[in-house]
Amino acid sequence: MRGLFITATDTDAGKTHCTNLIVRDLRSQGVRVGCYKPVCSGSLLAADQTRSWEDVNVLAEALGGQFPQERICPQTFDAPLAPSSAARLAGREIDEELLRGGVDWWSDRVELLCVEGVGGLLCPLSDRQTVADLAGDIGFPLLIVCPLVLGAINHTLLTVSVAQSRNLPIAGLVINQIRPVTDAVSESTIAEIRARTSVPILAMMPFAERERLRPLDGQERIDWSAVAGLNR
């Protein structure tokens, strides 16, 4: 089984939306794909007092409802905090073995697994593990989502530096226009990032085209199977 580990420069960067678009694209190409989010914090309370987790719902829908949500995300917490803090507030502990072990369930069910992290690479998952530690254990190449905001260049280069210092493979970057910006701002930011790292910028999520990952190399679409190292 091949895969991608989708991380970001920060929380609320667009990881789930990016994962959603990649999964839907892969399914349209006939790829047997799965989604795994090791832990999710921050639930929504419905009028009937039931709780749900928006990110998990989005990933489940992207998979067409084929897989149980407890396999997509086996550990959920109510408080909108880093998982280690959310677990502590709930009087629980993060199951560290399950963080990595949850991947195994997918191995004979899909050919490509999209793993979505939480926050950024140094976000604590447990008292002993960060997202970067888990990414290293799983071994899939990173896809780093970079929101196009003030500070994007610094945040992107810091995240790349952390990944490289831990010898984590990086498949590429995705620039996310989370708010309207001019073409000049987008082009300038992309140029500055490209001038300072050899990590490829694979795509952009335009603010005006939220259902599209636009390739930045002139191609019609990105072959995410190839990016993940899946030879079909």
C-alpha positions as CSV (number, residue, x, y, z in Angstrom):
1,M,0.0,0.0,0.0
2,R,1.2,3.4,-1.0
3,G,0.1,6.7,0.5
4,L,0.4,10.4,1.2
5,F,0.7,12.1,4.6
6,I,-1.1,15.4,4.3
7,T,0.2,18.0,6.8
8,A,0.3,21.8,6.8
9,T,2.1,24.8,8.1
10,D,-0.6,25.4,10.7
11,T,-4.1,24.5,11.9
12,D,-7.1,25.5,9.7
13,A,-4.8,25.5,6.7
14,G,-7.1,23.5,4.5
15,K,-5.7,19.9,5.0
16,T,-9.1,18.3,5.1
17,H,-10.4,20.1,2.0
18,C,-7.2,19.2,0.1
19,T,-7.5,15.6,1.2
20,N,-11.1,15.6,0.1
21,L,-10.2,16.8,-3.4
22,I,-7.4,14.4,-3.8
23,V,-9.5,11.4,-2.7
24,R,-12.3,12.3,-5.0
25,D,-9.9,12.7,-7.9
26,L,-8.3,9.3,-7.2
27,R,-11.7,7.6,-7.0
28,S,-12.7,9.1,-10.3
29,Q,-9.6,7.4,-11.8
30,G,-10.6,4.0,-10.4
31,V,-8.0,4.0,-7.6
32,R,-8.9,2.1,-4.5
33,V,-8.3,4.8,-1.9
34,G,-8.8,5.2,1.8
35,C,-8.6,8.1,4.3
36,Y,-7.1,7.9,7.8
37,K,-7.1,10.7,10.3
38,P,-5.4,9.2,13.4
39,V,-7.1,11.6,15.8
40,C,-9.5,14.5,15.6
41,S,-10.4,17.1,18.2
42,G,-13.2,19.7,18.2
43,S,-16.7,18.3,17.9
44,L,-20.0,19.9,16.8
45,L,-23.0,19.6,19.0
46,A,-26.3,19.0,17.1
47,A,-29.8,20.1,18.3
48,D,-30.4,16.5,19.4
49,Q,-27.3,16.6,21.5
50,T,-25.3,14.2,19.3
51,R,-21.8,15.1,18.5
52,S,-19.9,14.8,15.2
53,W,-16.5,15.8,13.8
54,E,-16.7,17.8,10.6
55,D,-13.3,16.7,9.3
56,V,-14.3,13.0,9.7
57,N,-17.6,13.6,8.0
58,V,-15.9,15.3,5.0
59,L,-13.5,12.4,4.6
60,A,-16.2,9.8,5.0
61,E,-18.3,11.5,2.3
62,A,-15.2,11.8,0.0
63,L,-15.0,8.0,0.2
64,G,-18.6,7.6,-0.8
65,G,-19.7,6.2,2.6
66,Q,-17.8,3.0,1.9
67,F,-15.9,2.8,5.2
68,P,-16.9,3.1,8.9
69,Q,-16.0,6.4,10.5
70,E,-14.3,4.7,13.4
71,R,-11.8,3.3,10.9
72,I,-11.3,6.7,9.2
73,C,-10.7,8.3,12.6
74,P,-10.5,5.9,15.6
75,Q,-9.8,8.6,18.3
76,T,-12.0,11.7,18.7
77,F,-12.2,14.3,21.4
78,D,-14.7,17.2,22.0
79,A,-12.4,20.1,22.9
80,P,-10.9,22.1,20.0
81,L,-7.4,21.7,21.3
82,A,-4.2,19.8,20.4
83,P,-5.0,16.1,20.8
84,S,-2.9,15.6,23.9
85,S,-4.6,18.6,25.6
86,A,-8.1,17.5,24.5
87,A,-7.5,14.0,25.8
88,R,-6.3,15.3,29.1
89,L,-9.3,17.6,29.5
90,A,-11.6,14.6,28.8
91,G,-9.8,12.5,31.4
92,R,-8.5,10.1,28.7
93,E,-5.2,9.2,27.2
94,I,-4.1,9.1,23.5
95,D,-3.7,5.4,22.4
96,E,-0.2,5.8,20.9
97,E,-0.2,2.2,19.5
98,L,-3.5,2.9,17.7
99,L,-2.1,6.1,16.1
100,R,0.2,4.0,14.0
101,G,-1.8,0.7,14.2
102,G,-4.9,2.3,12.6
103,V,-3.1,2.3,9.3
104,D,-2.8,-1.5,9.3
105,W,-6.6,-2.0,8.9
106,W,-6.4,-0.3,5.5
107,S,-3.5,-2.3,4.1
108,D,-5.5,-5.1,2.4
109,R,-8.5,-2.9,1.6
110,V,-7.0,-0.1,-0.5
111,E,-4.0,0.5,-2.7
112,L,-3.4,4.1,-1.7
113,L,-4.1,5.7,1.7
114,C,-4.3,9.4,2.4
115,V,-3.3,10.1,6.0
116,E,-4.3,13.5,7.3
117,G,-2.5,14.9,10.3
118,V,-3.6,17.5,12.7
119,G,-2.2,21.0,13.0
120,G,1.4,21.2,11.8
121,L,4.3,18.9,12.1
122,L,5.2,19.8,15.7
123,C,1.7,19.6,17.0
124,P,1.7,17.2,20.0
125,L,-0.4,14.1,19.4
126,S,0.3,12.6,22.8
127,D,2.7,13.4,25.7
128,R,5.5,11.7,23.8
129,Q,4.6,12.0,20.1
130,T,4.2,14.8,17.6
131,V,2.7,14.7,14.1
132,A,6.3,14.6,12.7
133,D,7.0,11.4,14.8
134,L,3.9,9.7,13.4
135,A,4.7,10.7,9.9
136,G,8.2,9.2,10.3
137,D,6.7,6.0,11.7
138,I,4.2,5.7,8.8
139,G,6.7,6.6,6.1
140,F,4.5,8.1,3.5
141,P,5.8,11.2,1.6
142,L,4.5,14.5,2.9
143,L,2.1,16.8,1.1
144,I,2.3,20.2,2.8
145,V,-0.6,22.5,2.6
146,C,0.4,26.2,2.8
147,P,-2.3,28.8,3.3
148,L,-1.6,32.0,1.4
149,V,-1.5,34.5,4.3
150,L,0.9,37.0,5.6
151,G,3.9,35.0,6.8
152,A,3.3,32.1,4.4
153,I,6.9,32.1,3.1
154,N,8.3,31.8,6.6
155,H,5.8,29.2,7.8
156,T,6.4,27.1,4.7
157,L,10.1,27.2,4.9
158,L,10.0,26.4,8.6
159,T,7.8,23.4,8.0
160,V,10.1,22.2,5.2
161,S,13.1,22.6,7.4
162,V,11.5,20.5,10.2
163,A,10.6,17.8,7.8
164,Q,14.1,17.7,6.2
165,S,15.8,17.7,9.6
166,R,13.9,14.5,10.4
167,N,14.6,13.0,7.0
168,L,10.9,12.9,6.2
169,P,10.3,12.6,2.4
170,I,8.3,15.5,0.9
171,A,6.2,14.9,-2.2
172,G,5.4,18.6,-2.6
173,L,3.5,21.7,-1.5
174,V,0.0,22.9,-2.1
175,I,-0.7,26.6,-1.9
176,N,-4.2,27.4,-0.5
177,Q,-5.8,30.7,-1.2
178,I,-8.0,30.8,1.9
179,R,-9.1,34.3,1.1
180,P,-9.1,36.5,-2.0
181,V,-5.7,37.8,-3.0
182,T,-4.4,39.4,-6.1
183,D,-2.5,37.5,-8.8
184,A,0.6,39.6,-7.9
185,V,0.5,38.5,-4.3
186,S,0.1,34.8,-5.3
187,E,2.9,34.9,-7.9
188,S,5.3,36.8,-5.6
189,T,4.8,34.4,-2.7
190,I,5.2,31.3,-5.0
191,A,8.3,32.8,-6.5
192,E,9.9,33.5,-3.1
193,I,9.2,30.0,-1.9
194,R,10.6,28.4,-5.1
195,A,13.7,30.5,-4.8
196,R,14.4,29.2,-1.3
197,T,13.5,25.5,-1.5
198,S,13.8,22.7,-4.1
199,V,10.5,21.1,-2.9
200,P,8.1,21.4,-5.8
201,I,4.9,23.4,-5.5
202,L,2.5,20.9,-7.1
203,A,-0.8,22.8,-7.0
204,M,-2.9,25.7,-5.8
205,M,-6.4,25.7,-4.3
206,P,-7.8,28.9,-5.8
207,F,-10.2,30.9,-3.5
208,A,-12.7,31.2,-6.4
209,E,-12.5,27.5,-7.4
210,R,-12.8,25.6,-4.1
211,E,-13.5,22.3,-5.8
212,R,-10.3,22.3,-7.8
213,L,-6.6,21.6,-7.2
214,R,-5.0,23.6,-10.0
215,P,-1.7,22.2,-11.2
216,L,1.1,24.8,-11.4
217,D,3.1,23.1,-14.2
218,G,0.5,23.6,-17.0
219,Q,-0.9,20.1,-16.9
220,E,-4.6,19.4,-16.9
221,R,-4.6,17.4,-13.7
222,I,-2.1,16.0,-11.2
223,D,-1.5,12.3,-11.2
224,W,-1.8,11.8,-7.4
225,S,-1.1,8.1,-7.8
226,A,2.3,8.9,-9.2
227,V,3.0,11.5,-6.5
228,A,2.3,8.8,-3.9
229,G,4.6,6.3,-5.7
230,L,1.8,4.0,-6.9
231,N,2.5,2.4,-10.2
232,R,-0.7,1.3,-11.9
